Amino acid sequence: MFTRALSIMLLTCALFSGQLMAGHKGHAFFWVKNVEQQLRHEADSDELRVAAEESADGLREHHHWQKSRKPDTHFR
């Protein structure tokens, strides 16, 4: 009896939690004051993306190098 009541209460809370959270503002937007600030922001984003891609490429090469040195212990 107790578990059934608890299940119903949890189900009810789960159903209405979406409505309650929909009223809150979930995203913080980056408001641009001028064009110069927008260009600086985009340049910073591009630099971060390029650095992340280079880091991923280096890690991928290192992984393939380590994998090539190991003997095959499994069938493909």
Phi and psi in radians as a Rosetta constraint file:
Dihedral C 1 N 2 CA 2 C 2 CIRCULARHARMONIC -1.119 0.35
Dihedral N 2 CA 2 C 2 N 3 CIRCULARHARMONIC -0.734 0.35
Dihedral C 2 N 3 CA 3 C 3 CIRCULARHARMONIC -1.174 0.35
Dihedral N 3 CA 3 C 3 N 4 CIRCULARHARMONIC -0.604 0.35
Dihedral C 3 N 4 CA 4 C 4 CIRCULARHARMONIC -1.169 0.35
Dihedral N 4 CA 4 C 4 N 5 CIRCULARHARMONIC -0.743 0.35
Dihedral C 4 N 5 CA 5 C 5 CIRCULARHARMONIC -1.158 0.35
Dihedral N 5 CA 5 C 5 N 6 CIRCULARHARMONIC -0.708 0.35
Dihedral C 5 N 6 CA 6 C 6 CIRCULARHARMONIC -1.134 0.35
Dihedral N 6 CA 6 C 6 N 7 CIRCULARHARMONIC -0.712 0.35
Dihedral C 6 N 7 CA 7 C 7 CIRCULARHARMONIC -1.091 0.35
Dihedral N 7 CA 7 C 7 N 8 CIRCULARHARMONIC -0.763 0.35
Dihedral C 7 N 8 CA 8 C 8 CIRCULARHARMONIC -1.117 0.35
Dihedral N 8 CA 8 C 8 N 9 CIRCULARHARMONIC -0.734 0.35
Dihedral C 8 N 9 CA 9 C 9 CIRCULARHARMONIC -1.134 0.35
Dihedral N 9 CA 9 C 9 N 10 CIRCULARHARMONIC -0.763 0.35
Dihedral C 9 N 10 CA 10 C 10 CIRCULARHARMONIC -1.131 0.35
Dihedral N 10 CA 10 C 10 N 11 CIRCULARHARMONIC -0.689 0.35
Dihedral C 10 N 11 CA 11 C 11 CIRCULARHARMONIC -1.122 0.35
Dihedral N 11 CA 11 C 11 N 12 CIRCULARHARMONIC -0.749 0.35
Dihedral C 11 N 12 CA 12 C 12 CIRCULARHARMONIC -1.105 0.35
Dihedral N 12 CA 12 C 12 N 13 CIRCULARHARMONIC -0.774 0.35
Dihedral C 12 N 13 CA 13 C 13 CIRCULARHARMONIC -1.094 0.35
Dihedral N 13 CA 13 C 13 N 14 CIRCULARHARMONIC -0.702 0.35
Dihedral C 13 N 14 CA 14 C 14 CIRCULARHARMONIC -1.146 0.35
Dihedral N 14 CA 14 C 14 N 15 CIRCULARHARMONIC -0.661 0.35
Dihedral C 14 N 15 CA 15 C 15 CIRCULARHARMONIC -1.182 0.35
Dihedral N 15 CA 15 C 15 N 16 CIRCULARHARMONIC -0.667 0.35
Dihedral C 15 N 16 CA 16 C 16 CIRCULARHARMONIC -1.596 0.35
Dihedral N 16 CA 16 C 16 N 17 CIRCULARHARMONIC -0.157 0.35
Dihedral C 16 N 17 CA 17 C 17 CIRCULARHARMONIC -1.171 0.35
Dihedral N 17 CA 17 C 17 N 18 CIRCULARHARMONIC -0.565 0.35
Dihedral C 17 N 18 CA 18 C 18 CIRCULARHARMONIC -1.113 0.35
Dihedral N 18 CA 18 C 18 N 19 CIRCULARHARMONIC -0.689 0.35
Dihedral C 18 N 19 CA 19 C 19 CIRCULARHARMONIC -1.187 0.35
Dihedral N 19 CA 19 C 19 N 20 CIRCULARHARMONIC -0.680 0.35
Dihedral C 19 N 20 CA 20 C 20 CIRCULARHARMONIC -1.191 0.35
Dihedral N 20 CA 20 C 20 N 21 CIRCULARHARMONIC -0.719 0.35
Dihedral C 20 N 21 CA 21 C 21 CIRCULARHARMONIC -1.297 0.35
Dihedral N 21 CA 21 C 21 N 22 CIRCULARHARMONIC -0.396 0.35
Dihedral C 21 N 22 CA 22 C 22 CIRCULARHARMONIC -1.169 0.35
Dihedral N 22 CA 22 C 22 N 23 CIRCULARHARMONIC -0.421 0.35
Dihedral C 22 N 23 CA 23 C 23 CIRCULARHARMONIC -1.321 0.35
Dihedral N 23 CA 23 C 23 N 24 CIRCULARHARMONIC -0.358 0.35
Dihedral C 23 N 24 CA 24 C 24 CIRCULARHARMONIC -1.465 0.35
Dihedral N 24 CA 24 C 24 N 25 CIRCULARHARMONIC 2.594 0.35
Dihedral C 24 N 25 CA 25 C 25 CIRCULARHARMONIC -1.401 0.35
Dihedral N 25 CA 25 C 25 N 26 CIRCULARHARMONIC 2.094 0.35
Dihedral C 25 N 26 CA 26 C 26 CIRCULARHARMONIC -1.654 0.35
Dihedral N 26 CA 26 C 26 N 27 CIRCULARHARMONIC -0.345 0.35
Dihedral C 26 N 27 CA 27 C 27 CIRCULARHARMONIC -2.083 0.35
Dihedral N 27 CA 27 C 27 N 28 CIRCULARHARMONIC 2.461 0.35
Dihedral C 27 N 28 CA 28 C 28 CIRCULARHARMONIC -1.808 0.35
Dihedral N 28 CA 28 C 28 N 29 CIRCULARHARMONIC 2.089 0.35
Dihedral C 28 N 29 CA 29 C 29 CIRCULARHARMONIC -1.656 0.35
Dihedral N 29 CA 29 C 29 N 30 CIRCULARHARMONIC 2.610 0.35
Dihedral C 29 N 30 CA 30 C 30 CIRCULARHARMONIC -1.639 0.35
Dihedral N 30 CA 30 C 30 N 31 CIRCULARHARMONIC 1.763 0.35
Dihedral C 30 N 31 CA 31 C 31 CIRCULARHARMONIC -1.435 0.35
Dihedral N 31 CA 31 C 31 N 32 CIRCULARHARMONIC 2.278 0.35
Dihedral C 31 N 32 CA 32 C 32 CIRCULARHARMONIC -1.637 0.35
Dihedral N 32 CA 32 C 32 N 33 CIRCULARHARMONIC 2.232 0.35
Dihedral C 32 N 33 CA 33 C 33 CIRCULARHARMONIC -1.502 0.35
Dihedral N 33 CA 33 C 33 N 34 CIRCULARHARMONIC -0.646 0.35
Dihedral C 33 N 34 CA 34 C 34 CIRCULARHARMONIC -2.631 0.35
Dihedral N 34 CA 34 C 34 N 35 CIRCULARHARMONIC 3.036 0.35
Dihedral C 34 N 35 CA 35 C 35 CIRCULARHARMONIC -1.173 0.35
Dihedral N 35 CA 35 C 35 N 36 CIRCULARHARMONIC -0.672 0.35
Dihedral C 35 N 36 CA 36 C 36 CIRCULARHARMONIC -1.052 0.35
Dihedral N 36 CA 36 C 36 N 37 CIRCULARHARMONIC -0.749 0.35
Dihedral C 36 N 37 CA 37 C 37 CIRCULARHARMONIC -1.130 0.35
Dihedral N 37 CA 37 C 37 N 38 CIRCULARHARMONIC -0.682 0.35
Dihedral C 37 N 38 CA 38 C 38 CIRCULARHARMONIC -1.106 0.35
Dihedral N 38 CA 38 C 38 N 39 CIRCULARHARMONIC -0.789 0.35
Dihedral C 38 N 39 CA 39 C 39 CIRCULARHARMONIC -1.127 0.35
Dihedral N 39 CA 39 C 39 N 40 CIRCULARHARMONIC -0.687 0.35
Dihedral C 39 N 40 CA 40 C 40 CIRCULARHARMONIC -1.120 0.35
Dihedral N 40 CA 40 C 40 N 41 CIRCULARHARMONIC -0.717 0.35
Dihedral C 40 N 41 CA 41 C 41 CIRCULARHARMONIC -1.119 0.35
Dihedral N 41 CA 41 C 41 N 42 CIRCULARHARMONIC -0.761 0.35
Dihedral C 41 N 42 CA 42 C 42 CIRCULARHARMONIC -1.155 0.35
Dihedral N 42 CA 42 C 42 N 43 CIRCULARHARMONIC -0.661 0.35
Dihedral C 42 N 43 CA 43 C 43 CIRCULARHARMONIC -1.133 0.35
Dihedral N 43 CA 43 C 43 N 44 CIRCULARHARMONIC -0.735 0.35
Dihedral C 43 N 44 CA 44 C 44 CIRCULARHARMONIC -1.093 0.35
Dihedral N 44 CA 44 C 44 N 45 CIRCULARHARMONIC -0.714 0.35
Dihedral C 44 N 45 CA 45 C 45 CIRCULARHARMONIC -1.126 0.35
Dihedral N 45 CA 45 C 45 N 46 CIRCULARHARMONIC -0.723 0.35
Dihedral C 45 N 46 CA 46 C 46 CIRCULARHARMONIC -1.124 0.35
Dihedral N 46 CA 46 C 46 N 47 CIRCULARHARMONIC -0.713 0.35
Dihedral C 46 N 47 CA 47 C 47 CIRCULARHARMONIC -1.106 0.35
Dihedral N 47 CA 47 C 47 N 48 CIRCULARHARMONIC -0.739 0.35
Dihedral C 47 N 48 CA 48 C 48 CIRCULARHARMONIC -1.128 0.35
Dihedral N 48 CA 48 C 48 N 49 CIRCULARHARMONIC -0.717 0.35
Dihedral C 48 N 49 CA 49 C 49 CIRCULARHARMONIC -1.120 0.35
Dihedral N 49 CA 49 C 49 N 50 CIRCULARHARMONIC -0.771 0.35
Dihedral C 49 N 50 CA 50 C 50 CIRCULARHARMONIC -1.115 0.35
Dihedral N 50 CA 50 C 50 N 51 CIRCULARHARMONIC -0.737 0.35
Dihedral C 50 N 51 CA 51 C 51 CIRCULARHARMONIC -1.106 0.35
Dihedral N 51 CA 51 C 51 N 52 CIRCULARHARMONIC -0.692 0.35
Dihedral C 51 N 52 CA 52 C 52 CIRCULARHARMONIC -1.172 0.35
Dihedral N 52 CA 52 C 52 N 53 CIRCULARHARMONIC -0.703 0.35
Dihedral C 52 N 53 CA 53 C 53 CIRCULARHARMONIC -1.143 0.35
Dihedral N 53 CA 53 C 53 N 54 CIRCULARHARMONIC -0.714 0.35
Dihedral C 53 N 54 CA 54 C 54 CIRCULARHARMONIC -1.129 0.35
Dihedral N 54 CA 54 C 54 N 55 CIRCULARHARMONIC -0.703 0.35
Dihedral C 54 N 55 CA 55 C 55 CIRCULARHARMONIC -1.124 0.35
Dihedral N 55 CA 55 C 55 N 56 CIRCULARHARMONIC -0.725 0.35
Dihedral C 55 N 56 CA 56 C 56 CIRCULARHARMONIC -1.144 0.35
Dihedral N 56 CA 56 C 56 N 57 CIRCULARHARMONIC -0.695 0.35
Dihedral C 56 N 57 CA 57 C 57 CIRCULARHARMONIC -1.100 0.35
Dihedral N 57 CA 57 C 57 N 58 CIRCULARHARMONIC -0.748 0.35
Dihedral C 57 N 58 CA 58 C 58 CIRCULARHARMONIC -1.093 0.35
Dihedral N 58 CA 58 C 58 N 59 CIRCULARHARMONIC -0.745 0.35
Dihedral C 58 N 59 CA 59 C 59 CIRCULARHARMONIC -1.150 0.35
Dihedral N 59 CA 59 C 59 N 60 CIRCULARHARMONIC -0.683 0.35
Dihedral C 59 N 60 CA 60 C 60 CIRCULARHARMONIC -1.124 0.35
Dihedral N 60 CA 60 C 60 N 61 CIRCULARHARMONIC -0.773 0.35
Dihedral C 60 N 61 CA 61 C 61 CIRCULARHARMONIC -1.084 0.35
Dihedral N 61 CA 61 C 61 N 62 CIRCULARHARMONIC -0.739 0.35
Dihedral C 61 N 62 CA 62 C 62 CIRCULARHARMONIC -1.100 0.35
Dihedral N 62 CA 62 C 62 N 63 CIRCULARHARMONIC -0.714 0.35
Dihedral C 62 N 63 CA 63 C 63 CIRCULARHARMONIC -1.110 0.35
Dihedral N 63 CA 63 C 63 N 64 CIRCULARHARMONIC -0.783 0.35
Dihedral C 63 N 64 CA 64 C 64 CIRCULARHARMONIC -1.142 0.35
Dihedral N 64 CA 64 C 64 N 65 CIRCULARHARMONIC -0.623 0.35
Dihedral C 64 N 65 CA 65 C 65 CIRCULARHARMONIC -1.132 0.35
Dihedral N 65 CA 65 C 65 N 66 CIRCULARHARMONIC -0.793 0.35
Dihedral C 65 N 66 CA 66 C 66 CIRCULARHARMONIC -1.126 0.35
Dihedral N 66 CA 66 C 66 N 67 CIRCULARHARMONIC -0.697 0.35
Dihedral C 66 N 67 CA 67 C 67 CIRCULARHARMONIC -1.168 0.35
Dihedral N 67 CA 67 C 67 N 68 CIRCULARHARMONIC -0.603 0.35
Dihedral C 67 N 68 CA 68 C 68 CIRCULARHARMONIC -1.229 0.35
Dihedral N 68 CA 68 C 68 N 69 CIRCULARHARMONIC -0.401 0.35
Dihedral C 68 N 69 CA 69 C 69 CIRCULARHARMONIC -1.440 0.35
Dihedral N 69 CA 69 C 69 N 70 CIRCULARHARMONIC -0.370 0.35
Dihedral C 69 N 70 CA 70 C 70 CIRCULARHARMONIC -1.386 0.35
Dihedral N 70 CA 70 C 70 N 71 CIRCULARHARMONIC 2.497 0.35
Dihedral C 70 N 71 CA 71 C 71 CIRCULARHARMONIC -1.249 0.35
Dihedral N 71 CA 71 C 71 N 72 CIRCULARHARMONIC 2.634 0.35
Dihedral C 71 N 72 CA 72 C 72 CIRCULARHARMONIC -1.246 0.35
Dihedral N 72 CA 72 C 72 N 73 CIRCULARHARMONIC 2.080 0.35
Dihedral C 72 N 73 CA 73 C 73 CIRCULARHARMONIC -1.997 0.35
Dihedral N 73 CA 73 C 73 N 74 CIRCULARHARMONIC 0.076 0.35
Dihedral C 73 N 74 CA 74 C 74 CIRCULARHARMONIC -2.405 0.35
Dihedral N 74 CA 74 C 74 N 75 CIRCULARHARMONIC 2.831 0.35
Dihedral C 74 N 75 CA 75 C 75 CIRCULARHARMONIC -1.669 0.35
Dihedral N 75 CA 75 C 75 N 76 CIRCULARHARMONIC 2.548 0.35
